């Protein structure tokens, strides 16, 4: 089984960890999802997770301007602390709440384009594009880290030593 680690930086109230197994390209993929909440109080914890993450989803709430303003800070943190080839995606959440929208889709698309990352709007509550976002990021990671041999731990995708990635043999996450 292939194992991929995601770091989710959202603006919610808790740190959460989930494991989800999906099938992608004929392989079973184990997704480790660390929701680090995007809160300033979790900042030191978050930066340590960046080092081993293979994919990072930055999530803002389209109904709250402050969460969108924090994206630039989180992108700087990622640039400073994550592997330089980490896959990133920007998600505007709560797209089912058009009547309360404060951040236009175009603003999200613009910041994503400026930073060379993918963009999508989602709704966790209404399950809009959530699965698509994870699968898209997982596919991008699989393209970047094709399994080379079976000498590494069974099914784990590990960054190449020369790619600037890795966490001292611990795989994806420390």
TIBAMAR-185871 format. One record per atom (N, C-alpha, C): residue in three letters; x negated, y negated, z negated. Coordinates in Angstrom, 1 decimal, always signed. Each point is the difference from the previous one (the first is absolute). Last residue first. Layout:
BEGIN
{"ALA"; {X; Y; Z}}
...
// end
This chain:
BEGIN
{"UNK"; {-7.2; -13.5; -10.6}}
{"UNK"; {-0.8; +0.2; -1.3}}
{"UNK"; {+0.9; -0.3; -1.2}}
{"UNK"; {+0.7; +1.8; +5.5}}
{"UNK"; {+0.3; -1.0; -1.1}}
{"UNK"; {-0.8; +0.3; -1.2}}
{"UNK"; {-0.4; +2.4; +4.2}}
{"UNK"; {+0.7; -1.2; +0.4}}
{"UNK"; {+0.2; -1.0; -1.1}}
{"UNK"; {-3.9; +3.7; -0.3}}
{"UNK"; {+1.1; +0.0; +1.0}}
{"UNK"; {+0.6; -1.4; +0.2}}
{"UNK"; {-3.8; +1.3; -2.8}}
{"UNK"; {+1.3; +0.2; -0.6}}
{"UNK"; {+1.1; +0.0; +1.0}}
{"UNK"; {-4.8; -0.8; +0.8}}
{"UNK"; {+0.4; +1.3; +0.0}}
{"UNK"; {+1.3; +0.3; -0.7}}
{"UNK"; {-1.8; -4.5; +0.4}}
{"UNK"; {-1.0; +0.9; -0.7}}
{"UNK"; {+0.5; +1.4; -0.1}}
{"UNK"; {+2.6; -3.1; +2.4}}
{"UNK"; {-0.1; -0.4; -1.4}}
{"UNK"; {-0.8; +1.0; -0.7}}
{"UNK"; {+1.2; -2.2; +5.3}}
{"UNK"; {-0.3; +1.1; -0.9}}
{"UNK"; {-0.1; -0.5; -1.4}}
{"UNK"; {-1.1; -2.7; +4.8}}
{"UNK"; {+1.1; +0.5; -0.8}}
{"UNK"; {-0.5; +1.1; -1.0}}
{"UNK"; {-2.3; -2.3; +3.7}}
{"UNK"; {+0.2; -0.9; -1.1}}
{"UNK"; {+1.0; +0.5; -1.0}}
{"UNK"; {-1.7; +2.4; +3.8}}
{"UNK"; {+1.1; -0.9; +0.4}}
{"UNK"; {+0.2; -1.0; -1.1}}
{"UNK"; {-3.2; +3.8; +0.1}}
{"UNK"; {-0.4; -1.1; +0.7}}
{"UNK"; {+1.0; -1.0; +0.4}}
{"UNK"; {+1.0; +4.1; -2.4}}
{"UNK"; {-1.0; -0.8; -0.8}}
{"UNK"; {-0.5; -1.2; +0.7}}
{"UNK"; {+4.9; +1.9; +1.1}}
{"UNK"; {-1.4; +0.4; +0.3}}
{"UNK"; {-0.9; -0.9; -0.9}}
{"UNK"; {+5.0; +1.2; -1.7}}
{"UNK"; {-0.7; -0.9; +0.8}}
{"UNK"; {-1.5; +0.5; +0.3}}
{"UNK"; {+4.0; +3.4; -1.0}}
{"UNK"; {-1.0; -0.8; -0.7}}
{"UNK"; {-0.7; -0.9; +0.9}}
{"UNK"; {+4.5; +3.6; -0.6}}
{"UNK"; {-0.7; -1.0; +0.9}}
{"UNK"; {-0.8; -0.8; -0.8}}
{"UNK"; {+1.8; +5.1; -1.0}}
{"UNK"; {-0.1; -1.3; -0.4}}
{"UNK"; {-0.7; -0.8; +1.1}}
{"UNK"; {+0.9; +4.9; +0.0}}
{"UNK"; {+1.1; -0.9; +0.4}}
{"UNK"; {-0.2; -1.5; -0.4}}
{"UNK"; {-3.0; +3.4; -2.5}}
{"UNK"; {+1.0; +0.5; +1.0}}
{"UNK"; {+1.1; -1.1; +0.2}}
{"UNK"; {-5.0; -1.4; -1.2}}
{"UNK"; {+1.1; +0.6; -0.7}}
{"UNK"; {+1.1; +0.3; +0.9}}
{"UNK"; {-4.3; -0.2; +2.7}}
{"UNK"; {+0.5; -0.9; -1.1}}
{"UNK"; {+1.1; +0.7; -0.7}}
{"UNK"; {-1.8; +2.2; +3.6}}
{"UNK"; {-1.0; +0.0; -1.1}}
{"UNK"; {+0.4; -1.0; -1.1}}
{"UNK"; {+2.0; +1.1; +4.5}}
{"UNK"; {+0.7; +0.5; -1.2}}
{"UNK"; {-1.0; +0.1; -1.2}}
{"UNK"; {+0.2; -3.6; +4.3}}
{"UNK"; {-0.4; +1.3; -0.3}}
{"UNK"; {+0.7; +0.5; -1.2}}
{"UNK"; {+1.1; -4.2; +2.2}}
{"UNK"; {-1.2; +0.5; +0.8}}
{"UNK"; {-0.3; +1.4; -0.2}}
{"UNK"; {+4.5; -3.5; -0.2}}
{"UNK"; {-0.7; +1.1; -0.7}}
{"UNK"; {-1.1; +0.5; +0.9}}
{"UNK"; {+1.6; -5.1; +0.6}}
{"UNK"; {+0.4; +1.4; +0.4}}
{"UNK"; {-0.8; +1.0; -0.8}}
{"UNK"; {+1.1; -5.2; -0.6}}
{"UNK"; {-0.8; +1.1; -0.8}}
{"UNK"; {+0.4; +1.4; +0.5}}
{"UNK"; {+1.9; -3.9; +2.0}}
{"UNK"; {-1.3; -0.6; -0.4}}
{"UNK"; {-0.9; +1.1; -0.6}}
{"UNK"; {+4.5; +1.0; +1.3}}
{"UNK"; {-0.8; -0.4; +1.2}}
{"UNK"; {-1.4; -0.4; -0.4}}
{"UNK"; {+3.1; +0.8; -3.4}}
{"UNK"; {-0.4; +1.2; +0.6}}
{"UNK"; {-0.8; -0.2; +1.3}}
{"UNK"; {+1.9; -3.7; -2.2}}
{"UNK"; {-1.1; +0.5; -0.8}}
{"UNK"; {-0.5; +1.3; +0.6}}
{"UNK"; {+3.8; -2.0; +2.0}}
{"UNK"; {-1.2; -0.8; +0.2}}
{"UNK"; {-1.2; +0.5; -0.7}}
{"UNK"; {+4.1; +2.1; -0.8}}
{"UNK"; {-0.5; +0.3; +1.4}}
{"UNK"; {-1.2; -0.8; +0.3}}
{"UNK"; {+2.2; -1.0; -4.0}}
{"UNK"; {-0.6; +1.3; -0.1}}
{"UNK"; {-0.6; +0.4; +1.3}}
{"UNK"; {+2.5; -3.9; -0.2}}
{"UNK"; {-1.3; -0.2; -0.6}}
{"UNK"; {-0.7; +1.3; -0.1}}
{"UNK"; {+4.3; +0.2; +1.7}}
{"UNK"; {-0.8; -0.8; +0.9}}
{"UNK"; {-1.4; -0.2; -0.6}}
{"UNK"; {+3.3; +2.1; -2.7}}
{"UNK"; {-0.5; +0.9; +1.1}}
{"UNK"; {-0.9; -0.7; +1.0}}
{"UNK"; {+2.0; -2.5; -3.5}}
{"UNK"; {-0.9; +1.0; -0.6}}
{"UNK"; {-0.6; +0.8; +1.2}}
{"UNK"; {+3.4; -3.0; +1.1}}
{"UNK"; {-1.2; -0.7; -0.4}}
{"UNK"; {-1.0; +1.0; -0.5}}
{"UNK"; {+4.2; +1.7; +1.1}}
{"UNK"; {-0.7; -0.4; +1.2}}
{"UNK"; {-1.3; -0.7; -0.4}}
{"UNK"; {+3.0; +1.0; -3.4}}
{"UNK"; {-0.6; +1.2; +0.5}}
{"UNK"; {-0.9; -0.3; +1.2}}
{"UNK"; {+2.6; -3.5; -1.6}}
{"UNK"; {-1.0; +0.4; -1.0}}
{"UNK"; {-0.8; +1.2; +0.5}}
{"UNK"; {+3.8; -2.5; +2.3}}
{"UNK"; {-1.4; -0.1; +0.4}}
{"UNK"; {-1.1; +0.5; -1.0}}
{"UNK"; {+4.7; -0.6; -1.9}}
{"UNK"; {-0.2; -0.5; +1.3}}
{"UNK"; {-1.5; -0.1; +0.2}}
{"UNK"; {+3.1; +1.2; -4.0}}
{"UNK"; {-0.9; +1.0; +0.7}}
{"UNK"; {-0.1; -0.4; +1.5}}
{"UNK"; {+2.2; -2.4; -3.7}}
{"UNK"; {+0.8; +0.5; +1.1}}
{"UNK"; {-0.8; +1.0; +0.8}}
{"UNK"; {-2.2; -2.0; -3.7}}
{"UNK"; {+1.4; +0.3; -0.5}}
{"UNK"; {+0.8; +0.7; +1.0}}
{"UNK"; {-4.3; -1.7; +1.1}}
{"UNK"; {-0.1; +1.2; -0.9}}
{"UNK"; {+1.4; +0.5; -0.4}}
{"UNK"; {-1.5; -2.8; +4.4}}
{"UNK"; {+0.9; -0.1; -1.2}}
{"UNK"; {-0.1; +1.3; -0.8}}
{"UNK"; {-3.2; -3.0; +4.0}}
{"UNK"; {+0.6; +1.2; -0.6}}
{"UNK"; {+1.1; -0.4; -1.0}}
{"UNK"; {-3.5; -1.8; +4.4}}
{"UNK"; {+0.9; -0.4; -1.1}}
{"UNK"; {+0.7; +1.3; -0.4}}
{"UNK"; {-5.1; -0.9; +2.3}}
{"UNK"; {+1.3; +0.6; +0.1}}
{"UNK"; {+0.9; -0.5; -1.2}}
{"UNK"; {-5.4; -0.3; +2.6}}
{"UNK"; {+1.1; -0.6; -0.7}}
{"UNK"; {+1.3; +0.7; +0.2}}
{"UNK"; {-5.9; +0.5; +0.5}}
{"UNK"; {+1.3; +0.3; +0.5}}
{"UNK"; {+1.0; -0.6; -1.0}}
{"UNK"; {-4.9; -2.2; +0.8}}
{"UNK"; {+0.6; +1.2; -0.7}}
{"UNK"; {+1.4; +0.1; +0.6}}
{"UNK"; {-3.6; -3.6; +0.5}}
{"UNK"; {-0.2; +1.2; +0.8}}
{"UNK"; {+0.6; +1.3; -0.6}}
{"UNK"; {+0.2; -4.9; -1.3}}
{"UNK"; {-0.9; +0.9; -0.8}}
{"UNK"; {-0.2; +1.3; +0.7}}
{"UNK"; {+2.9; -3.3; +1.8}}
{"UNK"; {-1.2; -0.8; -0.3}}
{"UNK"; {-1.1; +0.9; -0.7}}
{"UNK"; {+4.3; +1.8; +0.9}}
{"UNK"; {-0.7; -0.2; +1.2}}
{"UNK"; {-1.4; -0.7; -0.3}}
{"UNK"; {+3.1; +0.4; -3.5}}
{"UNK"; {-0.5; +1.3; +0.4}}
{"UNK"; {-0.9; -0.1; +1.2}}
{"UNK"; {+2.3; -3.8; -1.4}}
{"UNK"; {-1.1; +0.3; -0.9}}
{"UNK"; {-0.6; +1.4; +0.3}}
{"UNK"; {+3.7; -1.3; +2.6}}
{"UNK"; {-1.1; -0.9; +0.2}}
{"UNK"; {-1.2; +0.3; -0.9}}
{"UNK"; {+4.2; +2.3; -0.4}}
{"UNK"; {-0.7; +0.4; +1.2}}
{"UNK"; {-1.3; -0.8; +0.2}}
{"UNK"; {+2.9; -1.3; -3.5}}
{"UNK"; {-0.6; +1.3; -0.3}}
{"UNK"; {-0.9; +0.5; +1.2}}
{"UNK"; {+2.7; -3.8; +0.7}}
{"UNK"; {-1.1; -0.3; -1.0}}
{"UNK"; {-0.8; +1.3; -0.3}}
{"UNK"; {+3.9; +0.5; +2.6}}
{"UNK"; {-1.1; -0.6; +0.8}}
{"UNK"; {-1.2; -0.4; -0.9}}
{"UNK"; {+4.1; +1.5; -1.8}}
{"UNK"; {-0.7; +1.1; +0.5}}
{"UNK"; {-1.3; -0.5; +0.8}}
{"UNK"; {+1.9; -3.0; -4.0}}
{"UNK"; {+0.5; +0.4; +1.4}}
{"UNK"; {-0.9; +1.2; +0.4}}
{"UNK"; {+1.4; -1.6; -5.0}}
{"UNK"; {-1.2; +0.2; +0.8}}
{"UNK"; {+0.5; +0.5; +1.4}}
{"UNK"; {+3.1; -0.7; -3.4}}
{"UNK"; {-0.8; -1.2; -0.1}}
{"UNK"; {-1.2; +0.0; +0.9}}
{"UNK"; {+5.2; +2.7; -0.8}}
{"UNK"; {-1.3; -0.1; +0.6}}
{"UNK"; {-0.6; -1.4; -0.2}}
{"UNK"; {+4.4; +2.1; -1.2}}
{"UNK"; {-0.9; -0.6; -1.0}}
{"UNK"; {-1.4; -0.2; +0.5}}
{"UNK"; {+3.5; +1.9; +2.7}}
{"UNK"; {+0.7; -1.2; -0.6}}
{"UNK"; {-0.9; -0.6; -1.1}}
{"UNK"; {-1.3; +4.1; +2.1}}
{"UNK"; {-0.1; -1.1; +0.9}}
{"UNK"; {+0.6; -1.3; -0.6}}
{"UNK"; {-1.4; +4.9; -1.6}}
{"UNK"; {+0.6; -1.2; -0.8}}
{"UNK"; {-0.2; -1.3; +0.9}}
{"UNK"; {-1.7; +4.4; +1.1}}
{"UNK"; {+1.4; +0.2; -0.1}}
{"UNK"; {+0.7; -1.2; -0.6}}
{"UNK"; {-4.8; +0.6; +0.2}}
{"UNK"; {+0.6; -0.5; +1.3}}
{"UNK"; {+1.5; +0.2; +0.1}}
{"UNK"; {-3.7; +0.9; -3.6}}
{"UNK"; {+1.4; -0.5; -0.2}}
{"UNK"; {+0.6; -0.6; +1.3}}
{"UNK"; {-5.4; +0.3; -0.2}}
{"UNK"; {+1.0; +0.8; -0.5}}
{"UNK"; {+1.3; -0.8; -0.3}}
{"UNK"; {-4.6; -0.1; +3.2}}
{"UNK"; {+0.9; -0.9; -0.6}}
{"UNK"; {+1.2; +0.8; -0.5}}
{"UNK"; {-5.4; +1.4; +1.1}}
{"UNK"; {+1.5; +0.3; +0.0}}
{"UNK"; {+0.8; -1.1; -0.7}}
{"UNK"; {-5.2; +1.4; +2.4}}
{"UNK"; {+0.8; -1.0; -0.7}}
{"UNK"; {+1.5; +0.3; +0.1}}
{"UNK"; {-5.0; +3.0; +0.3}}
{"UNK"; {+1.3; -0.4; +0.6}}
{"UNK"; {+0.7; -0.9; -0.9}}
{"UNK"; {-5.2; +2.6; +1.1}}
{"UNK"; {+0.9; -0.9; -0.8}}
{"UNK"; {+1.3; -0.2; +0.8}}
{"UNK"; {-4.9; +3.4; -0.5}}
{"UNK"; {+1.2; -0.4; +0.8}}
{"UNK"; {+0.9; -0.8; -0.9}}
{"UNK"; {-5.5; +0.3; -0.5}}
{"UNK"; {+1.3; +0.5; -0.5}}
{"UNK"; {+1.2; -0.5; +0.9}}
{"UNK"; {-5.0; -0.7; +0.3}}
{"UNK"; {+0.8; +0.6; +1.0}}
{"UNK"; {+1.3; +0.6; -0.5}}
{"UNK"; {-3.4; -2.1; -2.8}}
{"UNK"; {+0.3; -1.0; +1.1}}
{"UNK"; {+0.9; +0.6; +1.1}}
{"UNK"; {+0.3; +1.2; -5.3}}
{"UNK"; {-0.9; +0.4; +1.1}}
{"UNK"; {+0.4; -0.8; +1.2}}
{"UNK"; {+1.2; -2.4; -4.5}}
{"UNK"; {+0.3; +1.2; +0.7}}
{"UNK"; {-1.0; +0.4; +1.1}}
{"UNK"; {-0.1; -4.1; -2.9}}
{"UNK"; {-0.1; +1.2; -0.7}}
{"UNK"; {+0.2; +1.3; +0.7}}
{"UNK"; {+0.2; -4.7; +1.8}}
{"UNK"; {-1.1; +0.0; -1.0}}
{"UNK"; {-0.3; +1.4; -0.6}}
{"UNK"; {+3.7; -0.9; +3.0}}
{"UNK"; {-1.2; -0.2; +0.7}}
{"UNK"; {-1.2; +0.1; -0.9}}
{"UNK"; {+4.2; +0.3; -1.9}}
{"UNK"; {-0.3; +1.2; +0.8}}
{"UNK"; {-1.3; -0.2; +0.7}}
{"UNK"; {+1.6; -3.7; -2.3}}
{"UNK"; {-0.4; +1.1; -1.0}}
{"UNK"; {-0.4; +1.2; +0.8}}
{"UNK"; {+1.9; -3.5; +2.5}}
{"UNK"; {-1.4; -0.3; -0.5}}
{"UNK"; {-0.5; +1.0; -0.9}}
{"UNK"; {+4.5; +0.4; +1.2}}
{"UNK"; {-0.9; +0.3; +1.2}}
{"UNK"; {-1.5; -0.3; -0.3}}
{"UNK"; {+3.3; -1.1; -3.2}}
{"UNK"; {-0.2; +1.4; +0.0}}
{"UNK"; {-0.9; +0.4; +1.2}}
{"UNK"; {+1.2; -4.5; -0.4}}
{"UNK"; {-0.8; +0.4; -1.1}}
{"UNK"; {-0.3; +1.5; +0.0}}
{"UNK"; {+3.1; -1.7; +3.1}}
{"UNK"; {-1.3; -0.5; +0.3}}
{"UNK"; {-1.0; +0.4; -1.0}}
{"UNK"; {+4.6; +0.9; -0.8}}
{"UNK"; {-0.6; +0.9; +1.0}}
{"UNK"; {-1.5; -0.4; +0.3}}
{"UNK"; {+3.2; -2.4; -2.9}}
{"UNK"; {-1.0; +0.8; -0.6}}
{"UNK"; {-0.7; +0.9; +1.0}}
{"UNK"; {+3.8; -2.7; +1.2}}
{"UNK"; {-1.2; -0.9; -0.3}}
{"UNK"; {-1.2; +0.9; -0.6}}
{"UNK"; {+4.3; +2.0; +0.6}}
{"UNK"; {-0.7; -0.2; +1.3}}
{"UNK"; {-1.3; -0.8; -0.2}}
{"UNK"; {+2.7; +0.6; -3.7}}
{"UNK"; {-0.6; +1.2; +0.3}}
{"UNK"; {-0.7; +0.0; +1.3}}
{"UNK"; {+2.5; -3.8; -1.5}}
{"UNK"; {-1.3; +0.2; -0.8}}
{"UNK"; {-0.6; +1.3; +0.4}}
{"UNK"; {+4.3; -1.2; +1.8}}
{"UNK"; {-1.1; -0.7; +0.6}}
{"UNK"; {-1.4; +0.3; -0.7}}
{"UNK"; {+4.6; +3.0; +0.3}}
{"UNK"; {-0.8; -0.8; -1.0}}
{"UNK"; {-1.2; -0.5; +0.6}}
{"UNK"; {+3.2; +2.9; +2.3}}
{"UNK"; {+0.9; -0.9; -0.7}}
{"UNK"; {-0.8; -0.9; -1.1}}
{"UNK"; {-1.9; +3.6; +2.7}}
{"UNK"; {+0.4; -1.1; +0.9}}
{"UNK"; {+0.9; -1.0; -0.6}}
{"UNK"; {-4.0; +3.0; -2.2}}
{"UNK"; {+1.4; +0.0; +0.0}}
{"UNK"; {+0.5; -1.2; +0.9}}
{"UNK"; {-4.7; +3.1; +0.4}}
{"UNK"; {+0.6; -1.2; -0.6}}
{"UNK"; {+1.5; +0.1; +0.1}}
{"UNK"; {-4.7; +3.4; +0.4}}
{"UNK"; {+1.4; -0.2; +0.1}}
{"UNK"; {+0.4; -1.3; -0.7}}
{"UNK"; {-4.3; +3.1; +2.3}}
{"UNK"; {+0.3; -1.3; -0.8}}
{"UNK"; {+1.5; -0.2; +0.2}}
{"UNK"; {-3.2; +4.5; +0.5}}
{"UNK"; {+1.2; -0.7; +0.4}}
{"UNK"; {+0.2; -1.2; -0.9}}
{"UNK"; {-4.3; +3.5; +1.5}}
{"UNK"; {+0.5; -1.0; -1.0}}
{"UNK"; {+1.2; -0.6; +0.7}}
{"UNK"; {-3.6; +4.6; +0.5}}
{"UNK"; {+1.0; -0.9; +0.5}}
{"UNK"; {+0.6; -0.9; -1.0}}
{"UNK"; {-3.6; +2.8; -1.0}}
{"UNK"; {-0.1; +0.1; +1.5}}
{"UNK"; {+1.0; -0.8; +0.7}}
{"UNK"; {-2.5; -0.3; -5.1}}
{"UNK"; {+1.2; +0.1; +0.7}}
{"UNK"; {-0.3; +0.1; +1.5}}
{"UNK"; {-3.1; -0.5; -3.8}}
{"UNK"; {+0.1; +1.3; +0.6}}
{"UNK"; {+1.3; +0.1; +0.9}}
{"UNK"; {-1.4; -4.2; -2.3}}
{"UNK"; {-1.2; +0.7; +0.5}}
{"UNK"; {+0.2; +1.3; +0.7}}
{"UNK"; {+3.5; -2.6; -2.2}}
{"UNK"; {-0.3; -0.4; +1.4}}
{"UNK"; {-1.2; +0.8; +0.5}}
{"UNK"; {+1.5; +0.3; -4.6}}
{"UNK"; {+0.7; +0.9; +1.0}}
{"UNK"; {-0.4; -0.4; +1.4}}
{"UNK"; {-1.6; -2.8; -3.5}}
{"UNK"; {-0.7; +1.3; +0.0}}
{"UNK"; {+0.7; +1.0; +0.9}}
{"UNK"; {+1.9; -4.2; -0.5}}
{"UNK"; {-1.2; -0.1; +0.7}}
{"UNK"; {-0.8; +1.3; +0.0}}
{"UNK"; {+4.1; -0.4; -2.5}}
{"UNK"; {+0.2; +0.0; +1.4}}
{"UNK"; {-1.3; +0.0; +0.8}}
{"UNK"; {+0.0; -0.6; -4.7}}
{"UNK"; {+0.3; +1.4; +0.3}}
{"UNK"; {+0.1; +0.1; +1.6}}
{"UNK"; {-0.5; -4.2; -1.8}}
{"UNK"; {-1.3; +0.8; -0.2}}
{"UNK"; {+0.3; +1.4; +0.4}}
{"UNK"; {+3.8; -2.9; +0.2}}
{"UNK"; {-1.0; -0.4; +0.9}}
{"UNK"; {-1.3; +0.9; -0.1}}
{"UNK"; {+4.5; -0.3; -2.3}}
{"UNK"; {-0.5; +1.3; +0.5}}
{"UNK"; {-1.2; -0.3; +0.9}}
{"UNK"; {+2.5; -3.6; -1.9}}
{"UNK"; {-0.4; +0.8; -1.1}}
{"UNK"; {-0.6; +1.3; +0.4}}
{"UNK"; {+2.0; -2.8; +3.2}}
{"UNK"; {-1.3; -0.5; -0.4}}
{"UNK"; {-0.6; +0.8; -1.2}}
{"UNK"; {+3.5; +2.2; +3.5}}
{"UNK"; {+0.0; -0.9; -1.1}}
{"UNK"; {-1.4; -0.4; -0.4}}
{"UNK"; {+1.6; +3.3; +3.4}}
{"UNK"; {-0.4; -1.4; +0.5}}
{"UNK"; {+0.0; -1.0; -1.1}}
{"UNK"; {+1.0; +5.1; +0.2}}
{"UNK"; {+0.9; -1.1; -0.4}}
{"UNK"; {-0.3; -1.4; +0.4}}
{"UNK"; {-1.8; +4.8; +0.8}}
{"UNK"; {-0.7; -0.8; -1.0}}
{"UNK"; {+0.7; -1.3; -0.3}}
{"UNK"; {+0.8; +5.1; +2.1}}
{"UNK"; {+0.6; -1.3; +0.0}}
{"UNK"; {-0.5; -0.8; -1.1}}
{"UNK"; {-1.6; +4.5; +2.9}}
{"UNK"; {-0.3; -0.8; -1.3}}
{"UNK"; {+0.7; -1.3; +0.2}}
{"UNK"; {+0.1; +5.1; +2.4}}
{"UNK"; {+0.5; -1.4; +0.1}}
{"UNK"; {-0.2; -0.6; -1.4}}
{"UNK"; {-1.5; +4.4; +3.3}}
{"UNK"; {-0.1; -0.5; -1.4}}
{"UNK"; {+0.3; -1.5; +0.1}}
{"UNK"; {+1.1; +4.3; +3.5}}
{"UNK"; {-0.2; -1.4; -0.2}}
{"UNK"; {-0.1; -0.3; -1.5}}
{"UNK"; {-0.8; +4.4; +3.5}}
{"UNK"; {+0.4; -0.4; -1.4}}
{"UNK"; {-0.4; -1.5; -0.2}}
{"UNK"; {+1.2; +3.4; +4.4}}
{"UNK"; {-0.8; -1.2; -0.5}}
{"UNK"; {+0.6; -0.3; -1.4}}
{"UNK"; {+0.0; +4.2; +4.0}}
{"UNK"; {+0.6; -0.5; -1.2}}
{"UNK"; {-1.0; -1.1; -0.6}}
{"UNK"; {+0.4; +1.1; +5.4}}
{"UNK"; {-0.7; +0.2; -1.3}}
{"UNK"; {+0.8; -0.4; -1.2}}
{"UNK"; {+1.0; -0.7; +4.8}}
{"UNK"; {+0.0; +1.5; -0.2}}
{"UNK"; {-0.8; +0.3; -1.3}}
{"UNK"; {+0.9; -4.5; +1.2}}
{"UNK"; {-0.9; +0.6; +1.0}}
{"UNK"; {-0.2; +1.5; -0.2}}
{"UNK"; {+2.3; -1.7; -4.0}}
{"UNK"; {-0.4; -1.0; +1.0}}
{"UNK"; {-1.0; +0.7; +0.9}}
{"UNK"; {+3.6; +0.6; -4.5}}
{"UNK"; {-0.7; +0.7; +1.1}}
{"UNK"; {-0.3; -1.0; +1.1}}
{"UNK"; {+0.3; -0.6; -5.7}}
{"UNK"; {+0.7; -0.1; +1.3}}
{"UNK"; {-0.7; +0.8; +1.0}}
{"UNK"; {+0.4; -1.1; -5.7}}
{"UNK"; {-0.6; +0.9; +1.0}}
{"UNK"; {+0.9; -0.2; +1.3}}
{"UNK"; {-1.2; -3.0; -4.7}}
{"UNK"; {+1.0; +0.3; +1.0}}
{"UNK"; {-0.7; +0.9; +1.0}}
{"UNK"; {-0.7; -2.4; -5.2}}
{"UNK"; {-0.5; +0.9; +1.0}}
{"UNK"; {+1.1; +0.4; +0.9}}
{"UNK"; {-1.0; -4.4; -3.6}}
{"UNK"; {+0.9; +1.0; +0.5}}
{"UNK"; {-0.9; +0.8; +1.0}}
{"UNK"; {-0.2; -4.1; -4.2}}
{"UNK"; {-0.7; +1.0; +0.8}}
{"UNK"; {+0.9; +1.0; +0.6}}
{"UNK"; {-0.1; -5.4; -2.3}}
{"UNK"; {+0.7; +1.3; +0.2}}
{"UNK"; {-0.9; +0.8; +0.9}}
{"UNK"; {+0.5; -4.9; -3.2}}
{"UNK"; {-0.9; +0.9; +0.8}}
{"UNK"; {+0.7; +1.3; +0.1}}
{"UNK"; {+2.8; -4.8; -0.7}}
{"UNK"; {-0.7; +1.2; -0.6}}
{"UNK"; {-1.1; +0.6; +1.0}}
{"UNK"; {+3.4; -3.8; +0.8}}
{"UNK"; {-0.4; -0.1; -1.4}}
{"UNK"; {-0.8; +1.2; -0.6}}
{"UNK"; {+0.1; -2.4; +5.2}}
{"UNK"; {+1.0; +0.5; -0.9}}
{"UNK"; {-0.6; +0.1; -1.4}}
{"UNK"; {-1.6; -1.3; +4.9}}
{"UNK"; {+0.3; -0.9; -1.1}}
{"UNK"; {+1.1; +0.5; -0.8}}
{"UNK"; {-3.9; +2.8; +3.0}}
{"UNK"; {+1.3; -0.7; +0.1}}
{"UNK"; {+0.2; -0.9; -1.2}}
{"UNK"; {-3.6; +3.4; +2.7}}
{"UNK"; {-0.1; -1.2; -0.9}}
{"UNK"; {+1.3; -0.8; +0.2}}
{"UNK"; {-2.1; +5.2; +0.8}}
{"UNK"; {+1.1; -0.8; +0.3}}
{"UNK"; {-0.1; -1.2; -0.9}}
{"UNK"; {-3.2; +4.1; +2.1}}
{"UNK"; {+0.1; -1.0; -1.1}}
{"UNK"; {+1.1; -0.9; +0.4}}
{"UNK"; {-1.4; +5.3; +1.5}}
{"UNK"; {+0.5; -1.3; +0.3}}
{"UNK"; {-0.1; -0.8; -1.3}}
{"UNK"; {-2.3; +4.8; +2.0}}
{"UNK"; {+0.4; -0.8; -1.1}}
{"UNK"; {+0.4; -1.4; +0.5}}
{"UNK"; {-0.2; +5.5; +1.9}}
{"UNK"; {-0.2; -1.5; +0.3}}
{"UNK"; {+0.4; -0.8; -1.2}}
{"UNK"; {-1.1; +5.5; +1.7}}
{"UNK"; {+0.4; -0.9; -1.1}}
{"UNK"; {-0.4; -1.4; +0.4}}
{"UNK"; {+1.1; +5.2; +2.4}}
{"UNK"; {-0.7; -1.3; +0.1}}
{"UNK"; {+0.5; -0.9; -1.1}}
{"UNK"; {-0.1; +5.6; +0.2}}
{"UNK"; {+0.8; -1.2; +0.0}}
{"UNK"; {-0.9; -1.2; +0.0}}
// end
